[in-house]
Amino acid sequence: MATTTVARPQGPGPQQKLRKSSRLHRAGWRAYVIAWLFVGINIAPVAYIILGGFRTNSQITTDPSGFPNPWAIENYTAVLQAEIFWKQLGNSTIAAVFTTLGVVVLGVMASYVVARYDFKGRGAMYSLFAAGLMFPMTVAITPLYIMVRNLGLTNSLAGIILPQIAFALPTTVIILVPFLRAIPKELEEAAAMDGAGRLGFFFRMVVPLSVPGVVTVGILAFIASWNAYLLPLFILNNEMQYTLPLGVQAFSSQYSVDTARVLAFTSLSMIPALVFFSLFERRIVGGLTGAVKG
């Protein structure tokens, strides 16, 4: 009498599962080690500058890489008591806030037209914004300076804000268009049936739904304006009109022998941008992820 054998599925055995789990565990640890290595490389210069402000010049000369011993706060208090620091801080804040507002308002309106309207040349307009990413401000700084000078905006914050808005718009449009395209057509049709026009749909539905992307482009515009150096260097020639990046350069030239105070000034200049970026870091990642998915 013939016997039949039933083939059993050959799955991974316990040892194979254990080896696979061990490999994944080692790979995960390697990834964490590499990530922390890159974090350390980026944090080390910032920590050195901040700690250097709490040292004296003799400490820096004797042991450049040591910790403050004792801690000296005179460098920071001297910078905070200087009128020029607060003036330059206010200039940077004004330039960054108005640049962000201009980028957000104009970027949302331009992206809405490109994403939701069907008209001849829409693809060419979007390609024009995309091409703007290939022309950084460094390339156009000479004709840009001539244009600002002809408009009479040299040595003024307006001469910085307007070009920064213009050069930030391509990135803004590229990020926001996928958000606005992802809004369902049925939602727009339902709003039209309820009596909402295109402007009503824009303010009541489009703006609230695009908040993640708007926050992302706003943060990027704010930080880019805060850290801008080349454009203010060409436009501003009065120290009282300087933004903080230019103020750091002027302060380091004026107090070149006082390294500790220069480090303190540099630390106080970059802390607002670091705090701002740290608070909204997840917003940036979430906004960029939504733009890719859209």
HUVENNOR-V443857 format. One record per pair of residues at least 12 apart in sequence whose C-alpha atoms are under 8 Angstrom apart, sorted by the first residue. I is the first residue (numbers start at 0). J is the second residue. D is the distance in Angstrom with one decimal. If there is no record, write none. Layout:
# HUVENNOR-V443857
i=I j=J d=D
i=I j=J d=D
This chain:
# HUVENNOR-V443857
i=45 j=266 d=8.0
i=47 j=64 d=7.8
i=48 j=262 d=5.5
i=48 j=263 d=7.4
i=48 j=265 d=7.4
i=48 j=266 d=6.2
i=49 j=262 d=6.9
i=49 j=263 d=6.7
i=49 j=266 d=5.4
i=50 j=66 d=7.0
i=50 j=67 d=6.9
i=51 j=66 d=8.0
i=51 j=67 d=7.4
i=51 j=259 d=6.0
i=51 j=262 d=6.0
i=51 j=263 d=7.2
i=52 j=71 d=7.9
i=52 j=72 d=7.7
i=52 j=74 d=6.2
i=52 j=75 d=6.8
i=52 j=259 d=5.1
i=52 j=260 d=6.2
i=52 j=261 d=7.6
i=52 j=262 d=5.0
i=52 j=263 d=4.1
i=52 j=264 d=7.9
i=52 j=266 d=7.4
i=53 j=67 d=6.1
i=53 j=70 d=5.5
i=53 j=71 d=4.8
i=53 j=72 d=5.6
i=53 j=73 d=7.8
i=53 j=74 d=6.9
i=53 j=75 d=7.6
i=53 j=259 d=7.3
i=53 j=263 d=7.4
i=54 j=66 d=7.8
i=54 j=67 d=5.0
i=54 j=68 d=7.3
i=54 j=69 d=7.5
i=54 j=70 d=6.1
i=54 j=71 d=5.5
i=54 j=259 d=6.2
i=55 j=67 d=8.0
i=55 j=71 d=6.8
i=55 j=259 d=5.8
i=56 j=257 d=6.6
i=56 j=258 d=6.2
i=56 j=259 d=5.6
i=59 j=259 d=7.6
i=74 j=259 d=6.7
i=74 j=260 d=4.9
i=74 j=263 d=6.0
i=75 j=260 d=7.2
i=75 j=263 d=5.5
i=75 j=264 d=7.2
i=75 j=267 d=8.0
i=78 j=260 d=7.5
i=78 j=263 d=7.3
i=78 j=264 d=6.1
i=83 j=239 d=6.8
i=84 j=243 d=7.8
i=84 j=246 d=7.6
i=86 j=239 d=6.6
i=86 j=240 d=7.8
i=87 j=239 d=6.8
i=87 j=240 d=6.8
i=87 j=241 d=5.6
i=87 j=242 d=4.9
i=87 j=243 d=5.4
i=87 j=246 d=6.7
i=88 j=242 d=6.7
i=88 j=243 d=6.0
i=88 j=268 d=7.7
i=90 j=156 d=7.4
i=90 j=240 d=6.7
i=90 j=241 d=6.8
i=90 j=242 d=5.4
i=90 j=243 d=7.8
i=91 j=224 d=7.8
i=91 j=225 d=5.9
i=91 j=242 d=4.8
i=91 j=243 d=6.1
i=92 j=225 d=7.4
i=94 j=156 d=6.3
i=94 j=157 d=7.9
i=94 j=159 d=7.2
i=94 j=160 d=5.8
i=94 j=224 d=6.9
i=94 j=225 d=7.6
i=95 j=160 d=7.8
i=95 j=220 d=7.5
i=95 j=221 d=5.0
i=95 j=222 d=7.5
i=95 j=224 d=5.1
i=95 j=225 d=5.7
i=96 j=221 d=6.7
i=97 j=160 d=6.8
i=98 j=160 d=5.3
i=98 j=161 d=7.3
i=98 j=163 d=6.5
i=98 j=164 d=5.6
i=98 j=220 d=6.9
i=98 j=221 d=7.0
i=98 j=224 d=7.0
i=99 j=164 d=7.7
i=99 j=217 d=5.4
i=99 j=218 d=7.6
i=99 j=220 d=5.4
i=99 j=221 d=5.5
i=100 j=217 d=7.6
i=101 j=164 d=6.1
i=102 j=164 d=5.3
i=102 j=165 d=7.9
i=102 j=167 d=6.6
i=102 j=168 d=6.1
i=102 j=171 d=7.3
i=102 j=216 d=7.8
i=102 j=217 d=7.1
i=102 j=220 d=7.1
i=103 j=171 d=7.7
i=103 j=213 d=6.4
i=103 j=216 d=7.0
i=103 j=217 d=6.1
i=105 j=168 d=7.7
i=106 j=168 d=5.9
i=106 j=171 d=5.7
i=106 j=172 d=5.7
i=106 j=175 d=7.7
i=107 j=172 d=7.5
i=107 j=175 d=7.0
i=107 j=206 d=8.0
i=107 j=213 d=7.5
i=109 j=172 d=7.0
i=110 j=172 d=5.2
i=110 j=175 d=6.1
i=110 j=176 d=5.1
i=110 j=179 d=7.4
i=111 j=176 d=7.0
i=111 j=179 d=6.4
i=113 j=125 d=6.7
i=113 j=176 d=7.1
i=114 j=176 d=5.4
i=114 j=177 d=7.5
i=114 j=179 d=6.0
i=114 j=180 d=5.3
i=115 j=179 d=7.2
i=115 j=180 d=6.5
i=128 j=168 d=7.7
i=128 j=169 d=4.7
i=128 j=170 d=7.9
i=128 j=172 d=7.0
i=128 j=173 d=7.4
i=129 j=169 d=6.1
i=129 j=170 d=7.8
i=129 j=173 d=6.8
i=130 j=169 d=7.9
i=131 j=166 d=7.6
i=131 j=169 d=5.6
i=132 j=169 d=6.1
i=132 j=170 d=6.7
i=135 j=166 d=7.5
i=136 j=166 d=7.0
i=136 j=230 d=7.9
i=137 j=229 d=7.6
i=140 j=230 d=7.2
i=143 j=162 d=7.9
i=144 j=233 d=6.9
i=144 j=234 d=6.9
i=147 j=234 d=7.9
i=153 j=234 d=5.1
i=153 j=235 d=6.4
i=154 j=234 d=5.5
i=154 j=235 d=4.2
i=154 j=236 d=5.9
i=154 j=237 d=6.7
i=154 j=240 d=6.9
i=155 j=234 d=7.5
i=155 j=235 d=6.7
i=155 j=240 d=7.0
i=156 j=240 d=7.5
i=158 j=234 d=6.7
i=159 j=230 d=6.7
i=159 j=231 d=6.4
i=159 j=234 d=7.1
i=163 j=224 d=7.0
i=167 j=220 d=6.6
i=170 j=216 d=7.8
i=171 j=216 d=5.7
i=174 j=212 d=6.8
i=174 j=216 d=7.5
i=174 j=287 d=7.1
i=174 j=290 d=5.6
i=175 j=209 d=7.6
i=175 j=212 d=5.8
i=175 j=213 d=7.3
i=175 j=290 d=6.9
i=176 j=290 d=7.9
i=177 j=290 d=5.4
i=177 j=291 d=7.4
i=177 j=292 d=7.9
i=177 j=293 d=4.7
i=178 j=209 d=6.2
i=178 j=212 d=6.9
i=178 j=289 d=7.0
i=178 j=290 d=5.9
i=178 j=293 d=5.7
i=179 j=205 d=7.0
i=179 j=209 d=6.8
i=180 j=293 d=7.2
i=181 j=293 d=5.6
i=182 j=205 d=7.8
i=182 j=208 d=7.9
i=187 j=200 d=6.9
i=211 j=282 d=6.8
i=211 j=285 d=7.0
i=211 j=286 d=5.0
i=211 j=289 d=7.9
i=212 j=286 d=4.8
i=212 j=287 d=7.2
i=212 j=289 d=7.5
i=212 j=290 d=7.2
i=213 j=286 d=8.0
i=214 j=282 d=6.8
i=214 j=283 d=7.4
i=214 j=286 d=7.4
i=215 j=282 d=6.1
i=215 j=283 d=4.7
i=215 j=284 d=7.9
i=215 j=286 d=5.4
i=215 j=287 d=7.2
i=216 j=283 d=8.0
i=218 j=276 d=7.4
i=218 j=279 d=7.5
i=218 j=283 d=7.3
i=219 j=283 d=8.0
i=222 j=272 d=6.3
i=222 j=276 d=7.5
i=225 j=243 d=7.8
i=225 j=244 d=7.9
i=225 j=272 d=7.0
i=226 j=244 d=6.4
i=227 j=244 d=7.0
i=228 j=244 d=5.8
i=228 j=245 d=6.4
i=231 j=245 d=7.3
i=232 j=245 d=6.8
i=243 j=268 d=6.1
i=244 j=268 d=7.5
i=247 j=261 d=7.7
i=247 j=264 d=6.8
i=247 j=265 d=6.0
i=247 j=268 d=7.6
i=250 j=264 d=7.8
